[in-house]
Amino acid sequence: MNLEINKTYKHPHFQIYMQPGYDFTGICVVFFCHDGEGNVLLAKRSKNCRDEHGHWDYGAGGIEHGETVLDTLKKEIKEEYGCDVLEHEFLGIRDVHREHEGKKTHWIALDHRVKVNKAQAKNMEPHKFDDLQWFTLNNLPTPLHSQFPNFLELYKDKL
C-alpha cells in the first residue's frame, strides 16, 4: 500500500493516520526572507495555525515526497508571500525537537536566507497569517516564535 502523509487509511480492522513531525521525522525548508537592504519579512501567526498564535515567525514548509529542496523553497515562498526567489543561501540544518499538545514533534529544518522583491510581498494565506510586515533585525516585533531566538543566535553572522 502506498501511504501518503496527512491522510487517514481505513482497513476493516484499523485506521492509520500519518503526520510528519509526529509519526515520523518531518523535513522542512525554513526561509528567512530579506530585501537586500536590511529589512526582513515576518508573518504573524493566526489562531488557525497549529500553535504559537500571535507570534511573529519566519516562513517554513514541509518537503513533499518527490520535491527538491529548491522547488519546495520557491513554491512555499510564492504560496505564502507571493514572491519569487531572487537569491538564496543555505545557512544550515537544525534538529528541532518540540512538544505540541503533549505530543513530541521532530523536524529536520533546512534553513535558508532568501532575497525577495519587497514590492511583491503580500499575505497570500490570510487564514494562516494575521499580518505580514517588514522589520529590521534591530527592531524585531514581539512576541517571536519560540524557535526564532535560537535561529538568530545560530546564524547571527550570516543574516
N, C-alpha and C positions, 0 to 999 in steps of 0.2 A: 504494500500500500504506500503511495506517495503521500507524505504528510506535509501540509502547509502550516505555517505559523498563524497564530491568532484565529484558529478555526476549531470548532468542536467536531469530533468524529464520533458517529454513532455506530454501535455494534449491537446485536441483540442482547448482549450481556453487560456492556460497559460503554462509557464515553471517554474520549481523550480530548483534552484541550491543551494545546502547547503555546506558550507565550515566551518570546525571547526575553532574557534578563531574569526570568523567574524559573522556567522549567529547564532552560539551558542557557549558557552564556551568550548574551547578545553582543553583537558587534555594531558599532555606530560610528558615523563621522560627526565630528564637532567642528563648527565653523565660527570663528571669531572674525566677524566682518568689519572692515575698515574702509575709509575712502582715500587713503594715502596722504591725508592732510591732518592727521592727528585725531580724527573722530572715529568712534566705534559704534556699531549698530546693536542695540539690545531690544529684546521683546519682554513685555510684562505678561507673565503667565496668568491666564484667566481661570475662573472656577471650573472650567471644563477640562483643564489639564489634570494629569494623574495626581500631582502633588505640588507643593510649594506655590500655591495660589498667591498672586500679587507680587511675586518675586521677579526681579529682572534677571534675564538669562541670555547667554549666547545661544546660537542655534545648534540643533543636532537632529540626526535622523538615522534610523536603523538601515543597515545594508541588507537588501533582499538577495536571496539566492540568485546567482547569475549576473548580478550587477557588479560593475567595477567600483572601486572606491571613488574615483574621479567622477564617474557617471552619477553616483549617489550624491556626491557633494554638489554637483551642478544642479541636479534635479531638486534636491531639498531646498537650496537657496532660492531657486526660481519659484518653487511652490510656496515657501514661507514669506519671502521678501520681494518677489517679482524681479529679482536682479540676475544679471548674467555675471559669471565669474570672469573677472578681468585678469587676475593673477592669483595664484595660490601657493602657499608654502606649508609643507608638512612640518609640524612642530614636534610631535612625539606621540607616544602611546601612554594612556593611563589605564590602570586596572581598577575599575570603580566598583566598590562593594558598598551597598546601602541597604536600608530596610524600608519597606513600604507596607503599611497596614499589617505589621507583624511578620511579613514575609521577606526573606533575604533576597536581594537582587544582585546580579553580577553582569557588568558590561565591560567590554574592551572598547575604549574610546580612542579613535584615531583623530588627533587634534590637528586643526589647520588654521592658518591665518589667511584670510581671503580678502582681496581687494575687490570692491564692487563700486558701481556708479551710484553716488549719493542721490542723484536725481531720479533713479529708477526705483529706489526703495519705498515700498508701501506694504501695509499689513494685508497680506493675501489670505490669511487664515484668522479672521476676527473671532471665530468660535474658539480658537486656542489662545489668542493674544488680545489683551485689553488695550495694548498700546505698543507702538514701535517708535523708538527715538534714537537720536544720535547723541553721544556723550564723549567727553574726553576722559582719558584714564585718570586724570587728576580730579575729576568731578563726576564720579560714578553715582548712580542713584542707589537708594536703599528701599527695601531690603534686597540683597543679592541672593541668587540661588546658592544653596549650600555648597555646591562644587566650585563656585566661582573663585573664592579666595585661594584655594589650592591651585587652580588653573593659573591665576595671576602670579602666584609665587613661583610656580614651576617654570613659567615662560616669560618672566618679567624682563629678561634681557632680549627677548625676541619680538615683543609686542611694540 
